Amino acid sequence: MKANGKNAIKTNVSYSADPYHRRRVLKGEEQWQIRNQGMNNPIQSAASNMLKLALISMPDEYDIILPFHDELVAEVLKTKAKACAKAMAKVMEDAADYITNIHGLIKADVRIQTDYTKN
């Protein structure tokens, strides 16, 4: 991360730490702002790509109603909840495996909630 920060100050550019190597031009008034962006961008963009990959990999039979930061929220019938949770865990873990290139590094935490007003 320190090397990413130093390189960001020199180049004003950062790349994601995943197979896509997305490029981000960094902006800031002060060096510390650019350094912090350079340090955080590879991890944050890899996580973003992980979520996007999981989102497009979900079977069409399940309605994703909210992709949020590192979560997917689906609205399904109670009779399909367990199947949806299993599918969601698989696509999220597969996306993590692909992005990190390490099998089994990240395990999905999937919960079934029947009342969205309760935590």
MILUMDREN-333171 format. One record per residue (C-alpha): x, y, z. Coordinates in pm, 1 decimal, decimal comma. Layout:
N
SITE        x        y        z
SITE        X        Y        Z
...
This chain:
119
SITE        x        y        z
SITE      0,0      0,0      0,0
SITE    285,1    240,0     76,5
SITE    434,2    180,2   -268,8
SITE     93,7    254,0   -425,1
SITE     77,7    580,8   -230,5
SITE    426,8    689,0   -338,7
SITE    355,6    599,2   -700,6
SITE     27,3    793,5   -688,0
SITE    212,0   1110,1   -582,8
SITE    453,5   1070,3   -875,5
SITE    199,1    982,3  -1144,3
SITE   -146,5   1094,4  -1018,0
SITE   -271,9    754,9  -1136,3
SITE   -371,6    433,6   -959,5
SITE   -471,8     91,1  -1091,9
SITE   -710,2   -161,9   -939,4
SITE   -558,6   -472,0   -780,5
SITE   -756,4   -724,1   -983,8
SITE   -752,7   -883,0  -1331,0
SITE   -908,2   -571,0  -1487,7
SITE   -636,9   -322,8  -1373,6
SITE   -875,7    -31,2  -1407,2
SITE   -702,0    306,7  -1421,0
SITE   -810,1    597,4  -1200,9
SITE   -676,1    950,5  -1233,3
SITE   -627,2   1091,0   -884,2
SITE   -708,1   1447,7   -785,3
SITE   -641,0   1645,1   -473,0
SITE   -522,5   1977,1   -340,6
SITE   -254,2   1820,1   -118,2
SITE     -7,3   1534,3   -157,9
SITE   -158,3   1340,9    132,0
SITE   -495,7   1331,7    -46,8
SITE   -343,6   1182,3   -360,8
SITE   -132,6    940,1   -154,9
SITE   -438,5    817,5     38,0
SITE   -638,0    772,4   -282,4
SITE   -348,1    579,6   -433,7
SITE   -328,6    354,2   -130,4
SITE   -703,3    287,8   -109,4
SITE   -798,8    268,0   -477,6
SITE   -656,7    -77,4   -560,5
SITE   -848,5   -243,4   -278,6
SITE  -1170,8    -45,9   -313,1
SITE  -1188,1    -85,9   -689,2
SITE  -1116,8   -459,7   -664,9
SITE  -1403,9   -492,6   -415,4
SITE  -1627,1   -291,6   -647,4
SITE  -1538,9   -518,2   -938,9
SITE  -1609,2   -821,2   -718,3
SITE  -1959,7   -694,5   -643,5
SITE  -2028,3   -611,3  -1008,4
SITE  -1916,4   -957,3  -1116,2
SITE  -2139,2  -1120,6   -853,2
SITE  -2430,2   -899,9   -958,8
SITE  -2416,3  -1000,2  -1325,7
SITE  -2358,3  -1365,7  -1231,9
SITE  -2677,5  -1402,7  -1029,1
SITE  -2934,6  -1627,9  -1196,4
SITE  -3209,2  -1427,0  -1368,9
SITE  -3481,8  -1593,5  -1162,2
SITE  -3384,6  -1384,3   -856,4
SITE  -3457,9  -1013,5   -842,1
SITE  -3168,6   -815,7   -699,1
SITE  -3328,7   -500,5   -566,0
SITE  -3023,9   -335,5   -412,2
SITE  -2651,7   -368,7   -476,0
SITE  -2493,5   -176,8   -187,9
SITE  -2120,3   -137,5   -116,9
SITE  -2032,1   -504,4    -57,2
SITE  -2384,2   -646,2    -34,0
SITE  -2657,7   -769,1   -262,0
SITE  -3020,0   -760,0   -150,0
SITE  -3272,4   -981,9   -326,6
SITE  -3648,1   -994,6   -290,8
SITE  -3785,3  -1344,8   -341,2
SITE  -4073,2  -1561,7   -228,4
SITE  -4016,1  -1743,9    102,2
SITE  -4021,7  -2073,0    -85,8
SITE  -3721,1  -1960,5   -294,3
SITE  -3523,7  -1789,8    -15,7
SITE  -3287,0  -2078,0     63,9
SITE  -3213,6  -2145,0   -303,6
SITE  -3150,4  -1776,1   -363,7
SITE  -2919,2  -1753,5    -60,3
SITE  -2722,6  -2055,2   -184,8
SITE  -2692,9  -1907,9   -536,6
SITE  -2593,1  -1569,6   -397,1
SITE  -2321,5  -1718,8   -174,7
SITE  -2182,2  -1912,6   -471,2
SITE  -2166,0  -1617,8   -711,4
SITE  -2014,9  -1391,1   -445,4
SITE  -1748,6  -1645,3   -350,4
SITE  -1676,4  -1723,9   -716,7
SITE  -1636,0  -1351,6   -786,5
SITE  -1397,7  -1318,0   -490,8
SITE  -1196,7  -1618,2   -612,1
SITE  -1166,6  -1467,0   -959,6
SITE  -1075,7  -1115,8   -846,4
SITE   -823,3  -1223,0   -579,9
SITE   -695,6  -1526,0   -773,7
SITE   -702,8  -1716,7   -442,9
SITE   -962,7  -1992,0   -405,7
SITE  -1158,4  -1983,8    -79,0
SITE  -1004,2  -1663,3     55,4
SITE  -1337,2  -1487,4    109,2
SITE  -1653,3  -1657,2    236,3
SITE  -1992,4  -1499,7    175,5
SITE  -2210,2  -1413,9    474,0
SITE  -2564,1  -1463,4    344,4
SITE  -2872,1  -1406,5    560,5
SITE  -3238,9  -1459,8    498,7
SITE  -3458,9  -1191,6    648,5
SITE  -3838,5  -1204,1    637,3
SITE  -3887,1   -852,2    776,4
SITE  -3657,5   -585,1    636,3
SITE  -3737,2   -346,6    923,7
SITE  -3546,3   -568,6   1171,3
SITE  -3168,2   -609,0   1182,5
